[in-house]
Amino acid sequence: MSKPVTIDKPASARGWGLRGTAAATFGARLTFEEVSLFFGGIEAVCEVSFDLEPGEIVCLLGPSGCGKSTLLRLAAGVERPQSGRVLLDGFEVAGPKAFVPPEKRNVGLMFQDFALFPHLTILANVAFGLRALDRATARKEARSALRRVGLEQYVASYPHELSGGEQQRVALARAMVPRPTVMLMDEPFSGLDQRLRESVRQETLALLRETRASSMLVTHDPVEAMGMADRILLMRSGRLIQQGTAETLYNRPIDADVARFFCDFNEIAGTVVDGYALSPLGSFPVHGLKPGQPALIMIRPQGIRPAPGFPDGPLGHVTHSRFLGDACELLVHFEGLEEPLNVRVAERHAPRPGDSVHFAVDPDHVLIFPARQQAV
């Protein structure tokens, strides 16, 4: 008899099993040295180098087709590099001298579609990767993994009887039960609805911390990357563009394209004079640009706020307001600019359409680059 359809409660409210009970392992160091791979003459990955430290959680971030999943497949051994080397704890597992197949790398791999076997029970799905153990031991280990993700009661159920969030947890338990030294996850939360995604992410993060496996997660969602990663590797067109903490990439992007990936911006033209970029919204200190050089001034919507007591601030005319709960999104016309700017303010401080008020710009939300940079 099929199990009744259930609706996942938010994991933040009830958790997954008992935290602190996951089997721990020793994370390995995963190293890429000048790794490249081409498909039909097209660069999928080009000269990528980085280290994933033992126990570190790294997110590969970037738009579709930038090479994120290819890097994951190279780490797992599903693909083989055409040049460069992949190493685990200094031992070459892919390169000119050696190639170790996936099943001998002690690497866990979790796909975005979960890839559960529909004809196997939940317990059998989780135990599938433990074929080196005797049946009784494998089932015991699998049951323990399911207990940690809060699904031990469904050991006899089948994948189609579980919700999407529950299937995700089964796939995670199956990937973790062999105690991999490196855990690779390809868009693991993309199949979940928005209501579940945040809670599932937080419980997954807690489980990864418990196991201490070195973890690499592919995502195209910057919010997800910033919330989970110790370090973010930003990819573009097969190349590693910038890496660092979430704070580094958000506040100190190396170019305008990186900045745009993490946030929406108002973009206006400016000119550099005496170390400042001048614009209709004011002047902003700038470094590395020459006097007279055109500048691209990028201002986050939340960096522009009403300042009725600041008469020297730029005067703006509000033409539209959109309610977003605690905030309002405004369209504001400023003198000297052809296009209106997006402004996001707290709902209680939002002016109404038709109001003309003075605004102030928070310099912490301003980034300046040389002009004529194109969006991705």
C-alpha positions in Angstrom: 0.0 0.0 0.0 1.3 3.4 -0.9 2.2 5.8 1.8 -0.1 8.8 2.1 1.2 11.9 0.3 2.9 14.2 2.9 3.8 17.8 2.9 7.3 18.7 4.2 7.3 21.0 7.2 10.1 23.6 7.1 13.3 22.0 8.2 14.1 25.1 10.2 11.0 24.3 12.3 11.5 20.6 13.0 15.1 19.8 11.7 16.3 16.5 10.2 16.7 13.8 12.7 19.2 14.6 15.5 22.0 16.9 14.7 25.5 15.7 15.7 24.8 12.1 14.8 26.2 12.0 11.2 29.2 9.8 10.6 32.3 12.0 10.3 35.1 11.6 7.8 38.4 13.3 7.0 38.1 15.8 4.2 40.6 15.6 1.4 42.3 18.4 -0.4 41.1 18.6 -4.0 43.4 20.4 -6.4 43.0 21.6 -10.0 46.2 22.5 -11.8 45.7 24.4 -15.1 42.8 22.1 -16.1 41.3 22.4 -19.6 38.6 20.5 -21.4 37.2 21.2 -24.9 34.1 19.8 -26.6 34.1 20.1 -30.4 36.7 22.8 -30.3 34.7 24.9 -27.7 36.3 25.7 -24.4 34.2 24.1 -21.6 36.9 24.6 -19.0 40.1 26.6 -19.7 43.2 26.6 -17.5 41.4 26.4 -14.2 43.5 26.2 -11.0 42.3 26.2 -7.4 42.5 24.2 -4.1 39.5 22.9 -2.2 40.9 22.7 1.4 40.0 19.8 3.7 36.6 20.4 5.2 36.0 23.5 3.2 32.6 24.2 1.5 33.1 26.0 -1.9 30.4 27.1 -4.3 31.0 27.1 -8.1 28.9 30.0 -9.2 28.1 31.4 -12.6 25.5 31.5 -15.5 24.4 28.4 -17.4 27.1 27.1 -19.7 30.0 28.7 -17.9 31.7 25.3 -17.1 30.5 24.8 -13.5 29.1 21.3 -13.9 32.0 20.3 -16.2 34.4 21.1 -13.3 32.3 18.9 -11.0 32.4 16.0 -13.5 36.2 16.4 -13.8 36.5 16.2 -10.1 34.3 13.1 -9.9 36.1 11.4 -12.8 33.1 11.4 -15.1 35.2 13.5 -17.5 38.9 13.5 -18.2 40.9 16.7 -18.7 42.7 17.2 -22.0 45.4 19.1 -20.2 46.3 19.9 -16.6 45.9 17.7 -13.5 43.4 16.9 -10.8 44.8 15.7 -7.5 43.3 14.4 -4.2 45.6 15.0 -1.3 48.5 15.5 -3.7 47.8 12.2 -5.5 47.2 12.6 -9.2 43.7 11.1 -10.1 43.5 12.7 -13.6 46.3 13.9 -15.8 49.1 12.9 -18.1 50.4 10.2 -15.7 47.2 8.7 -14.3 43.5 8.4 -14.4 41.6 7.0 -11.4 38.0 5.9 -12.2 35.1 7.5 -10.2 34.4 4.5 -8.1 37.9 4.5 -6.7 38.1 8.2 -5.7 36.0 8.1 -2.6 34.0 11.1 -3.9 30.3 11.5 -3.3 28.2 12.9 -6.2 24.7 14.3 -5.9 22.8 15.3 -9.1 20.1 17.9 -9.4 17.5 15.3 -10.4 18.4 13.2 -7.4 18.8 10.1 -9.7 17.0 7.7 -7.3 16.2 4.2 -8.5 12.4 4.0 -8.8 12.3 0.2 -8.4 14.3 0.2 -5.1 13.0 1.0 -1.6 14.4 4.1 0.1 16.6 1.9 2.3 17.9 0.0 -0.8 18.6 3.3 -2.6 20.8 4.5 0.3 22.5 1.2 0.7 23.3 1.0 -3.0 26.8 2.5 -2.7 27.8 0.1 0.1 28.1 -3.0 -2.0 31.6 -3.7 -0.5 29.9 -4.3 2.8 27.8 -7.4 3.8 24.1 -6.9 3.4 23.3 -6.5 7.1 26.1 -4.0 7.7 25.1 -2.0 4.6 21.4 -1.8 5.7 22.5 -0.7 9.2 24.6 2.1 7.8 21.9 3.1 5.4 19.3 3.2 8.2 21.6 5.3 10.3 22.0 7.8 7.4 18.2 8.0 6.9 17.8 8.5 10.7 20.1 11.6 10.4 18.0 13.1 7.7 14.8 12.4 9.5 13.5 9.7 7.1 14.0 6.4 9.0 10.2 5.8 9.0 10.2 5.6 5.2 12.8 2.8 4.8 10.2 0.6 3.0 8.7 3.3 0.8 9.6 4.0 -2.8 10.8 7.3 -4.3 7.5 8.2 -6.0 5.8 8.0 -2.6 8.0 10.8 -1.2 7.8 14.6 -1.7 10.5 16.5 -3.6 12.1 17.7 -0.4 12.1 14.1 1.0 13.7 12.7 -2.2 16.4 15.4 -1.9 17.2 14.2 1.6 17.3 10.5 0.4 19.8 11.5 -2.3 21.9 13.3 0.2 21.9 10.4 2.6 22.9 8.0 -0.3 25.8 10.3 -1.3 27.0 10.7 2.3 26.7 7.1 3.6 30.0 5.8 2.0 31.7 8.6 4.0 33.3 10.4 1.0 36.3 12.6 1.6 35.0 15.0 -1.1 31.3 15.7 -1.7 30.2 17.1 -5.1 26.7 18.5 -5.5 25.3 19.7 -8.8 22.4 22.2 -8.4 21.0 20.1 -5.5 18.2 22.5 -4.6 17.0 23.6 -8.0 14.1 21.1 -8.1 12.6 22.4 -4.8 10.0 25.0 -4.5 10.9 28.3 -2.9 9.0 27.4 0.3 11.3 24.5 1.0 14.6 25.7 -0.6 15.9 27.8 2.3 15.2 25.3 5.0 16.6 22.4 3.1 19.8 24.4 2.3 20.3 25.1 6.0 19.9 21.5 7.1 22.2 20.3 4.3 24.8 22.8 5.4 24.5 21.5 8.9 25.0 18.0 7.7 28.0 18.9 5.6 29.6 20.6 8.6 29.0 17.5 10.7 30.6 15.1 8.3 33.6 17.4 7.7 33.8 16.3 4.1 35.3 18.8 1.7 32.4 20.0 -0.4 31.9 21.6 -3.8 28.5 22.8 -4.8 27.4 24.0 -8.2 24.8 26.8 -8.3 23.7 29.7 -10.5 22.1 31.4 -7.5 24.3 34.0 -5.8 22.1 34.1 -2.7 22.5 30.4 -2.3 26.3 30.7 -2.8 26.6 33.5 -0.3 24.6 31.6 2.3 26.4 28.3 2.1 30.0 28.8 0.9 33.2 29.4 2.9 34.5 30.5 -0.5 32.9 31.3 -3.9 34.5 30.5 -7.3 32.9 32.6 -9.9 33.0 31.1 -13.4 32.6 32.8 -16.8 33.0 31.2 -20.2 35.0 28.3 -18.8 37.4 30.4 -16.8 37.7 31.1 -13.1 37.2 34.9 -13.0 37.3 35.7 -9.2 37.4 33.7 -6.0 37.0 34.7 -2.4 34.5 35.1 0.4 30.9 36.3 -0.2 31.9 39.7 1.3 34.9 40.0 -1.1 32.9 39.3 -4.3 29.9 41.4 -3.2 31.9 44.5 -2.0 35.1 44.2 -4.1 34.2 42.7 -7.5 37.0 42.8 -10.1 34.8 44.1 -12.8 31.3 45.4 -13.6 30.1 41.9 -14.8 31.0 40.3 -11.5 29.1 43.1 -9.6 26.0 42.7 -11.8 25.9 38.9 -11.0 25.4 39.6 -7.3 23.0 42.5 -7.4 20.9 44.7 -9.5 22.4 48.1 -10.1 21.5 51.6 -11.4 24.2 52.4 -13.9 24.9 56.0 -14.8 27.7 57.7 -16.7 30.3 59.9 -15.0 33.5 61.7 -15.6 36.7 61.6 -13.4 37.8 64.9 -12.1 40.4 65.4 -9.3 40.0 61.9 -8.0 36.1 61.9 -8.1 33.6 60.5 -10.5 31.1 63.3 -11.2 27.4 62.6 -11.9 24.0 64.2 -11.6 23.6 62.2 -8.3 26.8 63.6 -6.8 30.6 63.0 -6.8 32.2 59.8 -5.6 35.8 59.0 -4.8 37.5 56.8 -7.4 40.8 55.0 -7.7 42.7 53.8 -10.7 40.9 55.9 -13.3 42.6 58.9 -15.0 41.4 62.5 -15.0 38.9 63.0 -17.8 38.3 59.2 -18.2 34.6 58.2 -18.6 33.4 56.2 -15.7 30.6 53.7 -15.1 28.9 54.5 -11.7 26.9 51.6 -10.3 24.6 52.2 -7.4 22.5 49.5 -5.7 18.8 50.4 -5.3 19.1 50.2 -1.5 21.9 52.7 -1.6 19.6 55.6 -2.6 17.3 56.8 0.2 14.9 59.7 0.8 16.6 62.5 2.7 14.1 65.4 3.2 16.4 67.1 5.7 19.3 67.1 3.2 18.4 70.0 0.7 21.7 69.7 -1.1 20.9 66.2 -2.2 19.7 65.4 -5.7 16.0 66.1 -6.2 13.9 63.2 -7.4 10.4 62.9 -8.7 8.7 59.6 -7.7 6.6 58.2 -10.6 5.9 54.7 -9.5 5.8 52.6 -6.3 5.6 48.9 -5.8 4.8 47.3 -2.4 7.1 44.4 -1.4 6.1 43.9 2.1 8.7 45.5 4.4 10.1 47.5 1.5 8.9 49.5 -1.5 10.5 49.7 -4.9 10.3 53.1 -6.5 10.9 54.5 -9.9 12.5 58.0 -9.5 13.4 60.6 -12.1 16.4 62.7 -11.4 17.4 65.9 -13.3 20.2 65.3 -15.7 19.3 61.6 -16.2 17.3 60.3 -19.1 16.2 57.1 -17.5 14.5 56.7 -14.1 16.4 54.9 -11.3 15.2 52.0 -9.2 15.2 52.9 -5.5 14.4 50.4 -2.7 13.4 51.8 0.7 11.7 50.7 3.9 8.0 50.8 3.4 7.4 53.1 6.3 9.8 55.7 4.8 8.6 55.4 1.2 7.4 58.6 -0.6 4.2 58.4 -2.7 4.0 58.6 -6.5 3.9 62.2 -7.5 6.2 63.3 -4.6 9.3 65.3 -5.2 11.9 64.7 -2.5 15.6 65.1 -1.9 17.7 61.9 -1.8 21.1 60.8 -0.5 23.4 58.2 -1.8 25.2 55.8 0.5 28.8 55.5 -0.8 29.1 51.9 0.5 26.6 50.9 -2.2 28.5 52.6 -5.0 31.0 50.8 -7.3 32.9 52.6 -10.1 34.6 51.0 -13.1 35.9 52.2 -16.4 33.0 53.0 -18.8 31.9 50.8 -21.8 32.0 47.5 -20.0 29.3 45.2 -21.3 27.0 43.0 -19.3 27.3 39.2 -19.7 
